[in-house]
Amino acid sequence: MGSFYGFAQKKSKLLQTWDPKTLKQANTAIKYEGLTFQEKKVIYYINLVRMNGALFAETYLKDYLHDWRVPRTKYVRSLIKTLKELPSLPPLQPDDDLIKEAKKHAKEMGKSGKKGHRSLDGKGYTERMTKLKEKYKKIKELNQYGLPEALEIVIDLLLDEGVESLTHRRALLTPKYQYIGVGLTYHKKWGTNCSILLAY
């Protein structure tokens, strides 16, 4: 009871720090029936960090680093610096086609136990995106494995620990992206896997 009460207090305090208008605007997928609760939360947290990176760093990221005792690596330090300097970006809107493809890829990877961007029928990323490229100018796919909670997934991609190019972080914080699709499901090797598609 005590630990749950403490968690509830912390969550309430975090929400009080944020402007209610921003929280509402970030929740673009709240009424979307084709997404699970955690998939909606992935979009929600991505939007929060895009809309107010500095506040995200001072609230959700700070608590995460403390609770999980994450070492202050160069990736942690650079993320904090990046978020504090990040201008406000528009929230991403859920899109049917992106969601369909993200869910399909996550499901395939989950059942096969594989990782990466290639489909089970051997199609590479470029071929998989052929139809979507008729609708969008640019599409980016991000995959994360092993974390079941939305906030953990988003922060893991933002940290990009060990990825020198910071490709996941850069994608999530790219101003031009307007639309998003998310698929989060079981993975027989990693427990869970999340596929995210961004587009404009």
Residue frames as a rotation matrix with the C-alpha (Angstrom) as fourth column:
MET 1
0.568 0.823 0.000 0.00
0.823 -0.568 0.000 0.00
0.000 0.000 -1.000 0.00
GLY 2
0.460 -0.442 -0.770 2.78
0.224 -0.781 0.583 2.42
-0.859 -0.441 -0.261 0.94
SER 3
-0.616 -0.768 0.175 4.75
0.329 -0.049 0.943 1.96
-0.716 0.638 0.283 -2.28
PHE 4
-0.259 0.609 0.749 1.62
0.950 0.021 0.312 2.36
0.174 0.793 -0.584 -4.42
TYR 5
0.727 0.538 -0.426 0.66
0.635 -0.763 0.122 5.50
-0.260 -0.359 -0.896 -2.52
GLY 6
0.050 -0.815 -0.578 4.15
0.143 -0.567 0.811 6.89
-0.989 -0.123 0.088 -3.06
PHE 7
-0.724 -0.273 0.634 3.98
0.617 0.155 0.772 6.14
-0.308 0.950 0.056 -6.78
ALA 8
0.193 0.901 0.389 0.56
0.962 -0.253 0.108 7.78
0.195 0.354 -0.915 -7.05
GLN 9
0.647 -0.021 -0.762 1.85
0.382 -0.856 0.348 10.87
-0.660 -0.516 -0.546 -5.25
LYS 10
-0.418 -0.896 -0.152 4.85
0.211 -0.258 0.943 11.12
-0.883 0.362 0.297 -7.58
LYS 11
-0.561 0.275 0.781 2.67
0.827 0.157 0.539 10.76
0.026 0.949 -0.315 -10.69
SER 12
0.551 0.829 -0.097 0.26
0.835 -0.548 0.055 13.39
-0.007 -0.111 -0.994 -9.40
LYS 13
0.365 -0.510 -0.779 3.13
0.211 -0.770 0.603 15.78
-0.907 -0.384 -0.173 -8.69
LEU 14
-0.682 -0.631 0.369 4.55
0.458 0.025 0.889 15.26
-0.570 0.776 0.271 -12.19
LEU 15
-0.193 0.707 0.681 1.22
0.949 -0.041 0.312 16.04
0.248 0.706 -0.663 -13.81
GLN 16
0.690 0.449 -0.568 0.80
0.631 -0.757 0.168 19.17
-0.354 -0.474 -0.806 -11.69
THR 17
-0.194 -0.866 -0.461 4.10
0.289 -0.500 0.816 20.45
-0.937 0.025 0.347 -13.08
TRP 18
-0.842 -0.107 0.528 2.75
0.531 0.004 0.847 20.36
-0.092 0.994 0.053 -16.62
ASP 19
-0.702 0.626 -0.341 0.24
-0.620 -0.772 -0.140 22.79
-0.350 0.114 0.930 -18.09
PRO 20
-0.164 0.725 0.668 -3.12
0.050 0.683 -0.729 20.99
-0.985 -0.086 -0.149 -18.53
LYS 21
0.667 0.403 -0.626 -3.41
-0.533 -0.329 -0.780 22.41
-0.520 0.854 -0.005 -22.05
THR 22
-0.175 -0.837 -0.519 -0.08
-0.982 0.186 0.032 20.85
0.070 0.515 -0.854 -23.06
LEU 23
-0.736 -0.062 0.674 -1.06
-0.302 0.921 -0.245 17.48
-0.606 -0.384 -0.697 -21.57
LYS 24
0.281 0.935 0.216 -4.32
-0.029 0.234 -0.972 17.53
-0.959 0.267 0.093 -23.51
GLN 25
0.605 -0.090 -0.791 -2.64
-0.763 -0.349 -0.544 18.53
-0.227 0.933 -0.280 -26.78
ALA 26
-0.471 -0.880 -0.062 -0.03
-0.875 0.458 0.155 15.79
-0.108 0.127 -0.986 -26.38
ASN 27
-0.528 0.339 0.779 -2.70
-0.121 0.878 -0.463 13.10
-0.841 -0.338 -0.422 -25.98
THR 28
-0.440 0.312 -0.842 -3.50
-0.873 -0.368 0.320 12.97
-0.210 0.876 0.434 -29.70
ALA 29
-0.687 0.109 -0.719 -4.30
-0.305 0.854 0.421 9.25
0.660 0.508 -0.553 -29.67
ILE 30
-0.851 0.275 0.448 -6.62
-0.433 0.115 -0.894 9.24
-0.297 -0.955 0.021 -26.65
LYS 31
0.105 0.991 0.085 -9.76
-0.644 0.133 -0.753 8.50
-0.757 0.025 0.652 -28.67
TYR 32
-0.160 -0.249 -0.955 -8.09
-0.949 0.306 0.079 6.26
0.273 0.919 -0.286 -31.25
GLU 33
0.622 0.581 0.525 -9.73
-0.723 0.683 0.100 2.83
-0.301 -0.442 0.845 -31.03
GLY 34
0.864 -0.262 -0.429 -7.06
-0.114 0.728 -0.676 0.97
0.490 0.633 0.600 -33.01
LEU 35
-0.178 -0.975 0.132 -4.36
-0.316 -0.071 -0.946 1.40
0.932 -0.210 -0.296 -30.35
THR 36
0.237 0.165 -0.957 -3.81
0.772 0.566 0.289 -0.24
0.590 -0.807 0.007 -26.97
PHE 37
0.970 0.143 -0.198 -3.36
0.241 -0.684 0.688 1.83
-0.037 -0.715 -0.698 -23.83
GLN 38
0.292 -0.941 -0.169 0.44
0.407 -0.038 0.913 1.47
-0.866 -0.335 0.372 -23.89
GLU 39
-0.254 -0.334 0.908 0.61
0.967 -0.072 0.244 2.28
-0.016 0.940 0.342 -27.61
LYS 40
0.638 0.549 0.541 -1.35
0.520 -0.824 0.223 5.47
0.568 0.139 -0.811 -26.96
LYS 41
0.887 -0.329 -0.324 1.04
0.161 -0.438 0.885 6.31
-0.433 -0.837 -0.335 -24.12
VAL 42
-0.074 -0.923 0.377 4.05
0.857 0.135 0.498 5.89
-0.511 0.360 0.781 -26.42
ILE 43
-0.040 0.151 0.988 2.59
0.786 -0.605 0.125 8.61
0.616 0.782 -0.095 -28.65
TYR 44
0.886 0.462 0.023 1.71
0.324 -0.655 0.683 10.70
0.330 -0.598 -0.730 -25.60
TYR 45
0.594 -0.719 -0.360 5.24
0.380 -0.144 0.914 10.69
-0.709 -0.680 0.188 -24.16
ILE 46
-0.295 -0.667 0.684 6.84
0.943 -0.086 0.323 11.32
-0.156 0.740 0.655 -27.55
ASN 47
0.265 0.488 0.831 4.58
0.617 -0.749 0.242 14.33
0.741 0.449 -0.500 -27.94
LEU 48
0.945 0.065 -0.320 5.39
0.308 -0.500 0.810 15.63
-0.107 -0.864 -0.492 -24.47
VAL 49
0.131 -0.980 -0.150 9.12
0.616 -0.039 0.787 15.55
-0.777 -0.196 0.598 -25.13
ARG 50
-0.342 -0.202 0.918 8.62
0.912 -0.308 0.272 17.22
0.228 0.930 0.290 -28.52
MET 51
0.485 0.684 0.544 6.39
0.533 -0.725 0.437 19.96
0.693 0.078 -0.716 -27.12
ASN 52
0.741 -0.273 0.613 8.49
-0.584 -0.713 0.388 20.78
0.331 -0.645 -0.688 -24.05
GLY 53
0.424 -0.661 -0.619 11.82
0.218 0.738 -0.639 18.99
0.879 0.135 0.457 -23.97
ALA 54
-0.510 -0.665 0.546 13.21
-0.326 -0.438 -0.838 21.03
0.796 -0.605 0.007 -21.09
LEU 55
-0.005 0.600 0.800 10.29
-0.998 -0.049 0.031 20.21
0.058 -0.798 0.599 -18.81
PHE 56
0.842 0.250 -0.478 10.38
-0.299 0.954 -0.028 16.56
0.449 0.167 0.878 -19.85
ALA 57
-0.023 -0.953 -0.301 14.05
0.128 0.296 -0.947 16.47
0.992 -0.060 0.115 -18.83
GLU 58
-0.661 -0.238 0.712 13.24
-0.557 -0.480 -0.678 18.01
0.503 -0.844 0.185 -15.45
THR 59
0.102 0.805 0.585 10.31
-0.976 0.195 -0.098 15.70
-0.193 -0.561 0.805 -14.72
TYR 60
0.915 0.403 0.001 9.90
-0.393 0.894 -0.215 12.33
-0.088 0.196 0.977 -16.41
LEU 61
0.507 -0.792 -0.340 13.52
-0.010 0.388 -0.921 11.87
0.862 0.470 0.189 -17.47
LYS 62
-0.283 -0.629 0.724 14.93
-0.729 -0.350 -0.589 13.03
0.624 -0.694 -0.360 -14.13
ASP 63
0.279 0.486 0.828 12.69
-0.907 0.417 0.061 10.65
-0.316 -0.768 0.557 -12.19
TYR 64
0.959 0.076 -0.274 13.47
-0.201 0.864 -0.463 7.78
0.201 0.498 0.843 -14.54
LEU 65
0.176 -0.980 -0.098 17.23
-0.193 0.063 -0.979 8.25
0.965 0.191 -0.178 -14.21
HIS 66
-0.348 -0.256 0.902 16.91
-0.894 -0.199 -0.402 8.43
0.282 -0.946 -0.160 -10.43
ASP 67
0.496 0.679 0.541 14.53
-0.812 0.584 0.012 5.49
-0.308 -0.446 0.841 -10.00
TRP 68
0.989 -0.121 -0.085 16.57
0.066 0.875 -0.479 3.18
0.133 0.469 0.873 -12.22
ARG 69
0.569 -0.815 -0.112 19.93
-0.065 -0.180 0.982 4.53
-0.820 -0.551 -0.155 -11.01
VAL 70
0.850 -0.205 0.486 21.07
0.522 0.202 -0.829 5.12
0.072 0.958 0.279 -14.56
PRO 71
-0.010 -0.940 -0.342 24.79
0.808 -0.209 0.551 6.05
-0.589 -0.271 0.761 -14.77
ARG 72
0.646 0.203 -0.736 25.57
-0.098 -0.934 -0.344 9.56
-0.757 0.294 -0.584 -16.08
THR 73
-0.033 -0.631 0.775 27.04
0.800 0.448 0.399 8.40
-0.599 0.633 0.490 -19.35
LYS 74
-0.876 -0.330 -0.351 27.80
0.058 -0.795 0.604 10.73
-0.479 0.509 0.716 -22.26
TYR 75
-0.692 0.690 0.212 24.48
0.438 0.169 0.883 9.69
0.574 0.703 -0.419 -23.78
VAL 76
0.161 0.723 -0.672 22.57
0.987 -0.113 0.115 10.75
0.007 -0.682 -0.731 -20.67
ARG 77
-0.261 -0.356 -0.897 24.42
0.477 -0.856 0.201 14.06
-0.839 -0.375 0.393 -20.51
SER 78
-0.989 -0.147 0.002 23.94
0.069 -0.454 0.888 14.81
-0.130 0.879 0.460 -24.19
LEU 79
-0.366 0.926 0.090 20.22
0.756 0.240 0.609 13.98
0.542 0.290 -0.788 -24.02
ILE 80
0.192 0.408 -0.892 19.68
0.883 -0.470 -0.025 16.35
-0.429 -0.783 -0.451 -21.11
LYS 81
-0.583 -0.503 -0.639 21.54
0.170 -0.844 0.509 19.10
-0.795 0.188 0.577 -22.97
THR 82
-0.935 0.243 0.259 19.59
0.269 0.010 0.963 18.46
0.232 0.970 -0.074 -26.17
LEU 83
-0.097 0.980 -0.172 16.22
0.920 0.154 0.360 18.52
0.380 -0.123 -0.917 -24.43
LYS 84
0.048 0.070 -0.996 17.00
0.713 -0.701 -0.014 21.70
-0.700 -0.709 -0.083 -22.54
GLU 85
-0.676 -0.395 -0.623 17.85
-0.123 -0.773 0.623 23.44
-0.727 0.497 0.474 -25.82
LEU 86
-0.746 0.396 0.535 15.02
0.663 0.519 0.540 21.90
-0.064 0.758 -0.649 -27.86
PRO 87
-0.841 0.537 -0.063 12.49
-0.541 -0.834 0.109 24.36
0.006 0.126 0.992 -29.31
SER 88
-0.235 0.845 0.481 8.82
-0.331 0.396 -0.857 23.45
-0.914 -0.360 0.187 -29.01
LEU 89
-0.961 -0.086 -0.262 7.80
-0.275 0.359 0.892 21.02
0.017 0.929 -0.369 -31.76
PRO 90
-0.129 0.987 -0.099 4.28
-0.960 -0.099 0.263 20.13
0.250 0.129 0.960 -32.92
PRO 91
-0.186 0.136 0.973 2.68
-0.546 0.809 -0.218 16.95
-0.817 -0.572 -0.076 -31.54
LEU 92
-0.936 -0.174 -0.307 2.45
-0.351 0.541 0.764 13.91
0.033 0.823 -0.567 -33.81
GLN 93
0.006 0.999 0.034 -0.92
-0.961 0.015 -0.276 12.68
-0.276 -0.031 0.961 -35.03
PRO 94
-0.378 -0.093 0.921 -1.80
-0.087 0.994 0.065 8.96
-0.922 -0.055 -0.384 -35.21
ASP 95
-0.199 0.240 -0.950 -2.27
-0.966 -0.214 0.148 7.69
-0.168 0.947 0.274 -38.76
ASP 96
0.671 0.632 0.389 -4.16
-0.569 0.775 -0.276 4.57
-0.476 -0.036 0.879 -39.88
ASP 97
0.852 -0.337 -0.401 -1.68
-0.196 0.503 -0.841 3.42
0.485 0.796 0.363 -42.51
LEU 98
-0.144 -0.956 0.255 1.36
-0.646 -0.105 -0.757 3.92
0.750 -0.274 -0.602 -40.28
ILE 99
-0.078 0.208 0.975 -0.34
-0.941 0.307 -0.140 2.14
-0.329 -0.929 0.172 -37.39
LYS 100
0.882 0.472 0.004 -1.29
-0.432 0.809 -0.399 -0.80
-0.191 0.350 0.917 -39.60
GLU 101
0.554 -0.745 -0.371 2.28
-0.163 0.340 -0.926 -1.27
0.817 0.573 0.067 -40.84
ALA 102
-0.298 -0.674 0.676 3.83
-0.811 -0.194 -0.552 -0.75
0.504 -0.712 -0.489 -37.38
LYS 103
0.235 0.488 0.841 1.53
-0.851 0.522 -0.065 -3.34
-0.470 -0.700 0.538 -35.83
LYS 104
0.953 0.120 -0.278 2.15
-0.267 0.765 -0.586 -5.80
0.142 0.633 0.761 -38.66
HIS 105
0.204 -0.963 -0.174 5.93
-0.315 0.103 -0.943 -5.52
0.927 0.247 -0.283 -38.33
ALA 106
-0.324 -0.288 0.901 5.88
-0.935 -0.050 -0.352 -5.76
0.147 -0.956 -0.253 -34.53
LYS 107
0.582 0.640 0.502 3.67
-0.688 0.716 -0.116 -8.85
-0.433 -0.278 0.857 -34.72
GLU 108
0.853 -0.302 -0.425 5.93
-0.159 0.626 -0.764 -10.54
0.496 0.720 0.486 -37.30
MET 109
-0.149 -0.972 0.183 9.08
-0.497 -0.087 -0.864 -9.85
0.855 -0.220 -0.470 -35.33
GLY 110
-0.101 0.190 0.976 7.41
-0.990 0.074 -0.117 -10.99
-0.094 -0.979 0.181 -32.13
LYS 111
0.830 0.513 0.219 6.31
-0.481 0.857 -0.182 -14.33
-0.281 0.046 0.959 -33.53
SER 112
0.771 -0.568 -0.289 9.61
0.035 0.491 -0.871 -15.04
0.636 0.661 0.398 -35.27
GLY 113
0.762 -0.505 -0.406 11.85
0.514 0.088 0.853 -13.84
-0.395 -0.859 0.326 -32.45
LYS 114
-0.008 -0.786 0.618 13.82
0.971 -0.153 -0.182 -11.70
0.238 0.599 0.765 -34.89
LYS 115
0.193 -0.014 -0.981 14.97
0.398 -0.913 0.091 -8.07
-0.897 -0.408 -0.171 -34.82
GLY 116
-0.774 -0.632 0.034 15.44
0.336 -0.364 0.869 -5.46
-0.537 0.684 0.494 -37.52
HIS 117
-0.318 0.597 -0.736 13.56
-0.579 -0.738 -0.348 -3.96
-0.751 0.316 0.580 -40.44
ARG 118
-0.792 -0.007 -0.610 13.20
-0.547 0.450 0.706 -6.95
0.270 0.893 -0.360 -42.78
SER 119
0.177 0.953 0.246 9.80
-0.981 0.190 -0.032 -8.67
-0.077 -0.236 0.969 -42.99
LEU 120
0.025 -0.122 0.992 9.30
-0.367 0.922 0.123 -12.43
-0.930 -0.367 -0.022 -42.68
ASP 121
0.796 0.310 0.520 8.74
0.335 0.490 -0.805 -12.75
-0.504 0.815 0.286 -46.43
GLY 122
0.046 -0.944 0.325 12.18
0.934 0.156 0.322 -11.27
-0.355 0.289 0.889 -47.07
LYS 123
0.557 0.203 0.805 11.19
0.584 -0.785 -0.206 -7.71
0.591 0.585 -0.556 -47.95
GLY 124
-0.542 -0.788 -0.294 13.73
0.812 -0.399 -0.426 -5.09
0.218 -0.470 0.856 -46.91
TYR 125
-0.351 0.395 -0.849 12.75
0.534 -0.660 -0.528 -1.77
-0.769 -0.639 0.021 -45.36
THR 126
-0.786 -0.013 -0.617 12.65
-0.396 -0.757 0.520 0.11
-0.474 0.653 0.590 -48.69
GLU 127
-0.828 0.490 -0.273 10.37
0.008 0.498 0.867 -2.48
0.561 0.716 -0.416 -50.30
ARG 128
-0.464 0.662 -0.588 8.11
0.885 0.333 -0.325 -2.61
-0.020 -0.671 -0.741 -47.25
MET 129
-0.323 0.270 -0.907 7.61
0.340 -0.862 -0.377 1.15
-0.883 -0.430 0.187 -47.42
THR 130
-0.895 -0.124 0.429 6.80
0.443 -0.143 0.885 1.28
-0.048 0.982 0.183 -51.16
LYS 131
-0.082 0.958 0.274 3.05
0.823 -0.090 0.560 1.88
0.561 0.272 -0.782 -50.77
LEU 132
0.452 0.237 -0.860 3.47
0.798 -0.538 0.271 4.28
-0.399 -0.809 -0.432 -47.87
LYS 133
-0.531 -0.757 -0.381 5.92
0.457 -0.635 0.623 6.37
-0.713 0.157 0.683 -49.89
GLU 134
-0.520 0.475 0.710 3.08
0.709 -0.225 0.669 7.12
0.477 0.851 -0.220 -52.31
LYS 135
0.583 0.809 -0.077 1.44
0.659 -0.415 0.627 9.00
0.475 -0.416 -0.776 -49.45
TYR 136
0.861 -0.307 -0.405 4.43
0.187 -0.550 0.814 10.44
-0.473 -0.776 -0.417 -47.56
LYS 137
0.739 -0.669 -0.079 7.64
-0.489 -0.453 -0.745 12.23
0.463 0.590 -0.662 -48.52
LYS 138
-0.397 -0.917 0.041 9.68
-0.590 0.221 -0.777 10.72
0.703 -0.333 -0.628 -45.69
ILE 139
0.795 0.601 -0.082 9.21
-0.348 0.563 0.749 7.69
0.496 -0.567 0.657 -43.42
LYS 140
-0.373 -0.910 0.180 11.38
-0.691 0.144 -0.709 6.53
0.619 -0.389 -0.682 -40.53
GLU 141
0.644 0.562 -0.519 11.04
-0.109 0.738 0.666 3.27
0.757 -0.372 0.537 -38.60
LEU 142
-0.336 -0.679 0.653 12.27
-0.834 -0.108 -0.541 2.80
0.438 -0.726 -0.530 -35.04
ASN 143
0.449 0.447 -0.773 12.28
-0.052 0.877 0.477 -0.55
0.892 -0.174 0.417 -33.24
GLN 144
-0.281 -0.485 0.828 12.74
-0.889 -0.194 -0.415 -1.19
0.362 -0.853 -0.377 -29.53
TYR 145
0.156 0.260 -0.953 12.95
-0.082 0.965 0.250 -4.55
0.984 0.039 0.172 -27.78
GLY 146
-0.425 -0.404 -0.810 12.50
0.556 0.590 -0.586 -5.77
0.715 -0.699 -0.026 -24.23
LEU 147
-0.987 0.094 -0.127 10.62
0.045 -0.607 -0.793 -2.96
-0.151 -0.789 0.595 -22.49
PRO 148
-0.481 0.870 0.104 6.85
0.864 0.450 0.226 -3.24
0.150 0.199 -0.969 -21.87
GLU 149
0.231 0.587 -0.776 6.08
0.744 -0.620 -0.248 0.26
-0.627 -0.520 -0.580 -20.55
ALA 150
0.731 0.197 0.653 5.58
0.641 -0.524 -0.560 3.27
0.232 0.828 -0.510 -22.83
LEU 151
0.923 -0.381 0.051 7.74
-0.376 -0.867 0.327 5.70
-0.080 -0.321 -0.944 -20.84
GLU 152
0.284 -0.844 0.456 10.63
-0.060 0.459 0.886 3.21
-0.957 -0.279 0.080 -20.69
ILE 153
0.309 -0.092 0.947 10.41
0.873 0.423 -0.244 2.65
-0.378 0.901 0.211 -24.44
VAL 154
0.883 0.108 0.457 10.46
0.326 -0.841 -0.431 6.36
0.338 0.530 -0.778 -25.27
ILE 155
0.768 -0.631 0.106 13.31
-0.543 -0.556 0.629 7.19
-0.338 -0.541 -0.770 -22.90
ASP 156
0.253 -0.681 0.687 15.36
0.294 0.731 0.616 4.21
-0.921 0.046 0.386 -24.12
LEU 157
0.427 -0.033 0.904 15.03
0.904 0.008 -0.427 5.45
0.007 0.999 0.033 -27.71
LEU 158
0.952 -0.057 0.302 15.86
-0.042 -0.998 -0.055 9.01
0.304 0.040 -0.952 -26.66
LEU 159
0.598 -0.775 0.202 18.97
-0.358 -0.033 0.933 7.93
-0.717 -0.631 -0.298 -24.75
ASP 160
0.902 -0.215 -0.375 20.16
-0.297 0.321 -0.899 5.80
0.314 0.922 0.226 -27.68
GLU 161
0.492 -0.729 0.475 22.84
-0.621 0.088 0.779 4.33
-0.610 -0.678 -0.410 -25.40
GLY 162
-0.109 -0.684 0.721 25.66
0.154 0.705 0.692 2.91
-0.982 0.187 0.029 -27.50
VAL 163
0.419 0.302 0.856 24.33
0.885 0.073 -0.459 4.31
-0.201 0.951 -0.237 -30.78
GLU 164
-0.486 -0.769 -0.415 26.91
0.656 -0.635 0.408 6.87
-0.577 -0.074 0.813 -31.88
SER 165
-0.814 0.184 0.551 24.69
0.411 -0.488 0.770 8.27
0.410 0.853 0.322 -34.64
LEU 166
-0.784 0.577 -0.228 21.80
0.020 -0.344 -0.939 8.83
-0.620 -0.741 0.259 -32.19
THR 167
-0.936 0.352 0.002 19.49
0.003 0.001 1.000 7.86
0.352 0.936 -0.002 -35.03
HIS 168
-0.240 0.895 -0.376 16.47
0.876 0.367 0.313 7.12
0.418 -0.255 -0.872 -32.81
ARG 169
-0.176 0.099 -0.979 16.81
0.711 -0.675 -0.196 10.30
-0.681 -0.731 0.048 -30.77
ARG 170
-0.882 -0.247 -0.401 17.26
-0.067 -0.777 0.625 12.46
-0.466 0.578 0.669 -33.85
ALA 171
-0.765 0.638 0.088 14.20
0.335 0.278 0.900 10.93
0.550 0.719 -0.426 -35.49
LEU 172
-0.048 0.791 -0.610 11.92
0.993 0.101 0.053 11.49
0.104 -0.604 -0.790 -32.50
LEU 173
0.079 -0.009 -0.997 13.04
0.508 -0.860 0.048 15.12
-0.858 -0.510 -0.064 -32.28
THR 174
-0.829 -0.316 0.461 12.88
0.548 -0.297 0.782 15.93
-0.111 0.901 0.419 -36.00
PRO 175
-0.645 0.576 -0.502 10.58
-0.229 -0.772 -0.593 18.95
-0.729 -0.267 0.630 -36.48
LYS 176
-0.675 0.331 -0.659 9.24
-0.730 -0.178 0.659 17.88
0.101 0.927 0.362 -39.89
TYR 177
-0.882 0.349 -0.318 7.56
0.308 0.935 0.174 14.68
0.358 0.055 -0.932 -38.77
GLN 178
-0.573 0.762 0.301 3.78
-0.761 -0.631 0.151 15.05
0.305 -0.143 0.941 -38.47
TYR 179
0.508 0.837 -0.203 2.33
-0.760 0.546 0.353 11.54
0.406 -0.025 0.914 -38.25
ILE 180
-0.580 -0.700 0.416 3.01
-0.815 0.491 -0.308 8.42
0.011 -0.518 -0.855 -36.21
GLY 181
0.525 0.661 -0.536 2.11
-0.538 0.746 0.393 4.76
0.659 0.082 0.747 -36.02
VAL 182
-0.385 -0.635 0.670 2.90
-0.922 0.227 -0.315 2.43
0.048 -0.738 -0.673 -33.12
GLY 183
0.547 0.490 -0.678 2.76
-0.372 0.868 0.327 -1.33
0.749 0.073 0.658 -32.67
LEU 184
-0.397 -0.630 0.668 3.64
-0.891 0.090 -0.445 -2.86
0.220 -0.772 -0.597 -29.29
THR 185
0.686 0.676 -0.270 3.31
-0.623 0.737 0.261 -6.59
0.375 -0.011 0.927 -28.78
TYR 186
0.737 -0.345 0.581 4.80
-0.234 0.676 0.699 -9.82
-0.634 -0.651 0.417 -27.44
HIS 187
0.353 -0.705 -0.615 8.24
-0.819 0.085 -0.567 -10.92
0.453 0.704 -0.548 -28.63
LYS 188
0.930 0.182 -0.319 9.18
-0.058 0.930 0.363 -14.56
0.363 -0.319 0.876 -28.04
LYS 189
0.135 -0.948 -0.287 12.86
0.743 0.289 -0.604 -13.75
0.656 -0.132 0.743 -27.39
TRP 190
-0.758 -0.525 0.388 12.82
0.243 -0.779 -0.578 -10.25
0.605 -0.344 0.718 -25.88
GLY 191
-0.663 0.573 -0.482 9.44
0.607 0.033 -0.794 -10.36
-0.439 -0.819 -0.370 -24.15
THR 192
0.543 0.798 -0.263 8.06
0.438 -0.536 -0.722 -7.32
-0.717 0.277 -0.640 -25.94
ASN 193
-0.625 -0.712 0.320 8.87
0.711 -0.350 0.610 -5.30
-0.322 0.609 0.725 -29.02
CYS 194
0.354 0.694 -0.627 7.72
0.344 -0.720 -0.602 -1.90
-0.870 -0.002 -0.494 -30.20
SER 195
-0.450 -0.410 0.794 7.72
0.889 -0.116 0.443 -0.66
-0.089 0.905 0.416 -33.78
ILE 196
0.205 0.449 -0.870 7.28
0.336 -0.867 -0.369 3.06
-0.919 -0.216 -0.328 -34.43
LEU 197
-0.208 -0.213 0.955 6.78
0.977 -0.100 0.190 4.73
0.055 0.972 0.229 -37.80
LEU 198
-0.023 0.122 -0.992 7.20
0.278 -0.953 -0.124 8.48
-0.960 -0.278 -0.012 -38.25
ALA 199
-0.286 -0.051 0.957 6.28
0.954 0.075 0.290 10.34
-0.086 0.996 0.028 -41.42
TYR 200
-0.119 0.354 -0.928 5.61
0.010 -0.934 -0.358 13.66
-0.993 -0.052 0.108 -43.13
